Amino acid sequence: MMFKPDTYKKRRDTLRKMLPEGGIVYFPGNTEVPFNYPDNTYKYRQDSTFIYYFGFQEPGLAAVMDIDEGTECLFGNDSTLSDIIWMGKQPSMSEKAAAIMVDGTKPCEDLTAVLQKAQQQGRTVHFLPPYRAETKIRLWELLGIPPNEQKEKASEALIKAVVKMRMVKEQQEIEQIETTMDTAWKMHVYAMKYATAGTVEQRLTGAIEGIASMDGGNIAFPVILTVNGQILHNHYHGNTMRDGQLLLLDTGAENAMRYATDVTRTIPVSARFSEQQKAIYNIVLQANLKGIEMSRPGVYYRDVHLAAARVIADGLKDAGIMRGNMENAVAQGAHTLFFPHGLGHAMGLDVHDMENLGENYVGYDETIARSTEFGLKSLRFGRKLEKDFVLTVEPGIYFIPALIAQWEAEKKHSEFINYDVLKKYSDFGGIRLEDDILITDEGSRLMGRPIPKTVEEIEEYRSQQ
């Protein structure tokens, strides 16, 4: 599946104008990666930037854009008879080039000569920081840059141009994400209906992964499904669910076009939340709603994060867990004992969009620097919001025994934290709620079919067991 040919041409033309210093741009496609022997490979995933500018989702391709001459070339080899026997007849390289309005093609073996000639002529060879070992080795072979120097020598001009373009989603991209949200809805509602005491987490995880596959795509990242929600990225699925526990599900799909979703819900393994669970859940829900309400063009997302943190702190004070002046507590970071991560991140072709290019290029700019403070330093996205950004809003409250024990031993923020009350939450776990939003002209809106989120909505689905 691809967009219309002129989509890719327009994107490349725009990129060329954003690199006035000239030179050439090298776009490596991803190769296949074996997981135990050469012919047995992982499910293939093309590089997202290559998809964005060239569309094709198959291995063995690369591309070069000559900024000065205004030309582009797609590198790859036509299918051999052996390829056809095993894989069927494939479009020729010239047909592929025509499908994305590229000027011409060359065989893979010509790529070395093209790049090395540009180097010998003293021309700039722009490339993005590679994230796969195979790409790093290939870049070393082609340009003579050792892997440990490639991140430093990647083109900052190209990084900034790609981020600027990909951050603002085209209408057709928004439609792709909306479609993928239908799959996310199915994944979460399945869990709400079939998470039962006595079931091993893996059985539910496998079914959720299967839903993504049945809809023609894949999971956007390894499923987080756990009764130990206080472990932020828990990929262990061997626990047997028990009544009284909370089940945290953080999952998303990417569709055939590779546009992603990322949604989190926390549900009771029992049919209903306990009163204690309900109270903490509703604090997280209010923080989630506050984040969505505040998100609009011109607002710094770090301010949205801090506003959500204040909702959490105020709620925990009402519950007797925090105390004192909550404005000061948030300013000093006392809330991070319970909310140690950022409120959200950009999303698109990558579930953490473009973070392979560098988190700070995506989430920060010359107007705002990333914090070094605990909790706030984990905010991946703090910059000013713009229309047609897509991002997540995911506050949480976690009771992490090791972190609580350390802070209590140090008497850290004891003026704001009631450690005696915290003993009642020693086995609580964690709650996170995450939605995907689109920044609109004057505000923001949820993407896709709303996934049950209130206590009442979730308990209604739980009653359908």
C-alpha positions in Angstrom: 0.0 0.0 0.0 1.2 3.5 -0.9 -0.1 7.0 -1.3 -0.4 8.5 -4.8 2.9 9.1 -6.6 2.8 12.9 -6.4 2.8 12.6 -2.5 6.3 11.3 -2.5 7.5 13.7 -5.2 6.1 16.7 -3.3 7.7 15.6 -0.1 11.1 15.2 -1.8 10.8 18.6 -3.6 10.0 20.2 -0.2 12.9 18.6 1.4 15.3 19.7 -1.3 14.3 23.3 -0.8 15.0 23.0 2.9 18.6 22.0 2.3 20.0 25.1 0.4 23.6 24.2 1.3 23.4 21.6 -1.5 25.2 18.2 -1.7 23.5 14.8 -1.9 21.2 13.0 0.5 21.6 9.3 1.1 18.5 7.3 2.2 19.2 3.7 3.2 16.4 1.3 3.3 16.4 -1.3 6.0 17.7 -4.8 5.2 16.2 -8.1 6.4 17.6 -9.3 9.8 18.0 -13.0 10.7 17.0 -14.2 14.1 18.7 -17.6 14.1 20.0 -18.3 10.6 20.3 -16.2 7.4 17.1 -17.4 5.7 14.9 -17.2 8.8 14.3 -13.5 9.3 12.4 -11.3 11.6 9.2 -9.8 10.2 10.4 -7.0 7.9 10.0 -3.4 8.8 11.2 -0.6 6.5 12.8 2.5 7.7 10.1 5.1 8.4 11.9 8.0 6.7 12.4 5.9 3.6 8.7 5.1 3.7 7.9 8.8 4.0 9.9 9.9 1.0 9.9 6.8 -1.2 7.0 4.6 -0.1 8.3 1.2 -0.7 8.3 -1.4 2.1 10.7 -4.0 0.9 14.3 -4.8 1.5 17.2 -4.3 -0.9 16.5 -0.6 -1.7 18.3 2.7 -1.2 18.0 6.1 -2.7 20.1 9.2 -3.4 18.8 12.7 -3.9 21.1 15.2 -5.7 20.1 18.6 -4.3 22.3 20.6 -6.7 21.1 18.8 -9.9 17.5 18.3 -8.7 17.6 14.6 -9.5 16.9 11.4 -7.6 17.9 7.8 -8.1 16.5 4.6 -6.7 19.0 1.8 -6.1 18.0 -1.8 -6.2 18.2 -4.9 -8.4 15.6 -6.5 -10.6 14.3 -9.9 -9.6 16.3 -12.9 -10.8 14.6 -16.2 -11.8 15.5 -17.6 -8.4 13.7 -14.7 -6.8 10.6 -15.2 -8.9 10.6 -19.0 -8.0 10.6 -18.3 -4.3 8.8 -14.9 -4.1 6.8 -14.5 -7.3 7.2 -11.9 -10.0 8.0 -8.5 -8.6 7.8 -5.0 -10.3 11.0 -4.0 -12.1 13.1 -1.2 -10.7 12.0 1.1 -13.5 8.3 0.4 -12.6 9.1 1.2 -9.0 10.8 4.4 -9.9 7.8 5.4 -12.0 5.4 4.6 -9.2 7.0 7.4 -7.0 8.1 9.7 -9.8 11.8 9.2 -9.4 14.0 10.0 -12.3 16.0 6.8 -12.7 17.4 3.7 -11.1 20.8 2.0 -10.7 21.8 -1.4 -9.4 22.8 -1.7 -5.8 26.5 -2.2 -6.7 26.6 1.3 -8.2 25.8 3.0 -4.9 29.4 2.9 -3.6 30.8 4.6 -6.7 28.1 7.4 -6.5 28.7 8.2 -2.9 32.5 8.0 -3.0 32.5 10.2 -6.1 30.6 12.8 -4.2 33.0 12.6 -1.3 36.0 12.9 -3.7 34.4 16.1 -5.1 34.2 17.6 -1.7 30.4 17.6 -1.8 28.3 17.2 1.4 26.8 13.7 1.8 23.8 14.2 4.1 22.6 11.2 6.1 20.5 10.5 9.2 21.9 8.9 12.3 21.6 5.1 11.8 19.9 3.0 14.4 20.5 -0.6 13.1 23.8 -2.4 13.2 23.5 -3.5 9.6 23.0 0.1 8.4 25.9 1.3 10.5 28.2 -1.3 8.9 26.9 -0.4 5.4 27.5 3.3 6.0 31.1 2.5 7.1 31.6 0.6 3.9 30.2 3.4 1.7 31.5 6.5 3.4 34.4 5.3 5.5 32.8 6.7 8.7 33.2 4.3 11.7 30.0 3.4 13.6 31.1 5.3 16.7 31.4 8.5 14.7 28.2 8.3 12.6 25.8 9.9 15.1 28.1 12.9 15.4 28.6 13.2 11.7 25.0 12.8 10.7 23.5 15.9 9.0 21.9 18.2 11.5 20.3 20.1 8.6 18.7 17.0 7.3 17.5 15.9 10.8 15.8 19.2 11.4 14.3 19.3 7.9 12.9 15.8 8.2 11.5 16.5 11.7 9.9 19.7 10.6 8.1 17.9 7.7 7.1 14.7 9.5 5.8 16.4 12.6 3.0 18.1 10.8 0.7 15.4 9.5 -0.9 15.5 6.1 -4.7 14.8 6.0 -4.1 11.4 4.4 -1.7 10.6 7.3 -4.3 11.6 9.8 -6.8 9.3 8.1 -4.4 6.4 8.3 -3.9 6.9 12.0 -7.7 7.2 12.5 -8.1 3.8 10.7 -5.5 2.2 12.9 -7.3 3.5 16.0 -10.1 1.0 15.1 -7.6 -1.8 15.6 -6.5 -0.3 18.9 -10.2 -0.1 20.0 -10.6 -3.9 19.3 -7.4 -4.7 21.2 -8.4 -2.9 24.4 -12.1 -3.9 24.4 -11.0 -7.5 24.0 -8.9 -7.2 27.2 -11.8 -5.5 29.0 -14.1 -8.5 28.1 -11.7 -11.4 28.6 -9.3 -10.5 31.4 -10.4 -12.9 34.1 -8.9 -14.2 37.3 -7.0 -17.4 36.8 -5.9 -16.4 33.3 -2.2 -16.1 32.5 -1.2 -12.7 31.1 0.4 -14.4 28.0 -2.9 -15.8 26.8 -4.4 -12.3 26.6 -1.2 -10.8 25.2 -1.2 -13.4 22.3 -4.8 -12.6 21.4 -4.2 -8.9 21.4 -1.1 -9.4 19.1 -3.3 -11.5 16.9 -5.9 -8.7 16.5 -3.3 -6.4 15.1 -2.2 -9.0 12.7 -5.8 -9.9 11.6 -6.4 -6.3 10.7 -3.5 -6.4 8.2 -0.8 -4.7 10.3 1.3 -5.5 13.3 1.8 -4.4 16.9 3.4 -0.9 17.0 5.7 -2.0 19.9 6.0 -5.0 22.3 2.7 -5.3 24.3 2.8 -4.1 27.9 0.2 -6.2 29.7 0.8 -6.7 33.4 -0.7 -6.9 36.8 2.4 -5.1 38.0 1.7 -1.8 36.5 4.1 -0.1 38.8 6.8 -1.4 36.4 6.5 1.2 33.7 7.6 -0.9 30.7 6.9 -4.5 31.9 7.1 -7.0 29.1 6.9 -10.1 31.3 3.6 -11.9 30.7 3.9 -14.9 33.0 1.7 -13.8 35.9 -1.7 -15.4 36.6 -4.3 -12.7 37.1 -6.1 -12.6 40.5 -9.2 -10.9 41.8 -8.4 -7.6 43.4 -5.5 -6.8 41.0 -5.3 -4.1 38.4 -4.3 -5.0 34.8 -2.4 -2.3 32.9 -2.5 -2.7 29.1 -0.3 -0.3 27.0 -0.5 -1.4 23.4 -1.0 -0.1 19.9 -1.1 -1.2 16.3 0.5 -0.1 13.1 -1.4 -0.6 9.9 -0.1 -1.7 6.5 1.0 1.8 5.8 3.0 1.7 9.1 1.1 4.5 10.9 0.9 3.8 14.6 -1.4 4.1 17.6 -0.5 4.0 21.3 -3.2 3.6 23.9 -3.2 2.6 27.6 -6.0 1.5 29.8 -6.0 0.1 33.3 -8.8 -2.2 34.4 -9.8 -4.3 37.4 -9.3 -8.0 37.2 -12.4 -8.2 39.3 -15.7 -7.1 37.8 -15.4 -3.8 39.5 -12.8 -1.4 40.9 -12.3 -1.3 44.7 -13.0 2.0 46.4 -9.2 2.6 46.8 -8.6 1.7 43.1 -11.4 3.9 42.0 -10.1 6.9 43.9 -6.6 6.7 42.4 -8.0 5.9 38.9 -10.2 9.0 38.9 -7.2 11.2 39.8 -5.3 9.8 36.7 -8.4 10.3 34.6 -8.7 13.9 35.6 -5.0 14.5 34.7 -5.6 12.8 31.4 -8.6 15.1 30.7 -6.7 18.1 31.8 -3.9 17.3 29.4 -6.3 16.9 26.5 -8.1 20.1 27.4 -5.0 22.2 27.6 -3.4 20.9 24.3 -3.8 23.5 21.6 -1.5 25.4 19.1 0.9 27.8 20.8 1.0 26.0 24.2 4.2 24.4 25.4 3.6 20.7 26.1 5.9 21.0 29.1 3.3 23.3 30.6 0.6 20.7 29.8 2.7 18.1 31.6 3.1 20.3 34.7 -0.6 21.0 34.8 -1.4 17.3 34.7 1.2 16.8 37.4 -0.6 19.4 39.5 -3.9 17.5 39.1 -2.2 14.4 40.3 -0.6 16.1 43.3 -3.9 17.7 44.3 -5.7 14.4 44.0 -3.1 12.6 46.1 -3.4 15.3 48.7 -7.1 14.8 48.9 -6.4 11.1 49.4 -4.1 11.9 52.3 -1.0 10.6 50.5 0.5 14.1 49.9 0.3 17.2 52.1 1.3 20.8 52.2 1.3 23.4 49.4 0.9 21.4 46.1 2.2 24.3 43.9 5.5 24.1 45.8 5.4 20.3 45.8 5.2 20.2 42.0 7.8 22.9 41.6 10.2 20.9 43.7 9.3 17.6 42.0 7.7 15.8 45.0 5.0 14.4 42.8 7.6 12.4 40.7 7.6 9.7 43.4 4.2 8.8 41.9 4.5 10.2 38.3 8.2 9.7 37.3 7.7 9.9 33.5 6.6 12.4 30.9 3.1 13.1 29.8 3.5 12.0 26.2 5.4 11.9 22.9 4.9 12.5 19.2 3.4 9.7 17.1 3.1 8.9 13.4 5.0 6.5 11.3 6.9 5.6 14.5 5.0 5.0 17.8 7.7 7.4 19.3 7.8 9.5 16.1 11.3 10.1 14.8 13.1 9.4 18.1 15.7 7.5 16.1 16.8 11.0 14.9 17.3 12.2 18.5 14.6 12.8 21.1 15.6 16.4 21.6 15.3 17.2 17.9 11.7 16.0 18.0 10.5 17.1 21.4 12.5 20.3 22.0 13.9 23.2 20.0 15.8 26.5 20.4 13.0 28.0 22.5 12.9 25.3 25.2 15.6 23.0 26.6 15.1 19.6 28.2 15.2 19.4 32.0 17.8 17.4 33.9 15.5 16.9 36.9 14.2 13.5 37.9 10.8 12.9 36.3 10.8 16.0 34.1 13.9 14.8 32.3 11.8 11.9 31.1 9.4 14.2 29.2 10.1 13.3 25.6 8.1 16.2 24.2 8.1 19.6 25.7 8.0 22.0 22.7 5.2 24.4 21.6 2.3 22.6 19.9 1.3 23.2 16.3 -1.8 22.4 14.3 -1.7 18.8 12.9 0.7 17.5 15.5 -0.2 14.0 16.7 0.9 13.0 20.2 -0.1 11.0 23.3 -1.4 12.1 26.6 -0.5 9.5 29.2 -0.4 10.5 32.9 0.0 7.8 35.6 0.2 7.1 39.3 2.5 4.3 40.4 3.4 3.0 43.8 7.0 1.7 43.3 8.1 0.0 46.5 11.9 0.4 45.9 11.6 4.1 45.0 9.3 4.8 48.0 11.7 3.0 50.3 14.7 5.0 49.1 12.9 8.3 49.4 11.6 7.5 52.8 15.0 6.5 54.0 16.4 9.8 52.8 13.3 11.7 54.2 13.0 13.2 50.7 10.2 15.7 50.3 8.8 14.5 53.7 7.1 17.9 54.0 4.9 16.9 51.0 4.7 13.1 51.3 2.9 11.2 54.0 5.0 8.1 54.1 2.8 6.5 56.9 -0.3 6.6 54.6 1.7 5.1 51.8 2.0 1.8 53.6 -1.6 1.2 52.7 -0.6 1.2 49.0 2.4 -1.1 49.2 0.8 -3.7 46.8 -1.4 -1.3 44.8 0.6 -1.4 41.5 0.1 1.4 39.0 -2.5 3.1 36.8 -1.8 4.8 33.5 -4.3 6.2 31.0 -3.1 7.1 27.5 -4.9 8.6 24.5 -3.8 9.8 21.1 -4.8 13.3 20.1 -4.6 15.6 17.1 -3.9 19.2 17.5 -6.5 21.2 15.7 -7.0 24.9 14.8 -8.0 25.9 18.3 -7.6 22.9 20.5 -7.2 19.2 20.2 -9.4 16.1 19.7 -9.2 12.4 20.4 -8.3 10.3 17.4 -10.4 7.4 16.4 -13.3 5.6 18.1 -13.3 6.4 21.8 -12.0 3.5 23.9 -13.9 3.1 27.2 -12.2 5.2 29.8 -14.4 6.1 32.7 -14.9 3.8 35.7 -18.5 3.3 34.6 -17.7 2.5 31.0 -14.9 0.0 32.0 -17.1 -1.7 34.5 -19.8 -2.1 31.9 -17.4 -4.0 29.7 -16.1 -6.0 32.6 -19.6 -7.1 33.3 -19.7 -8.8 29.9 -17.2 -11.5 30.9 
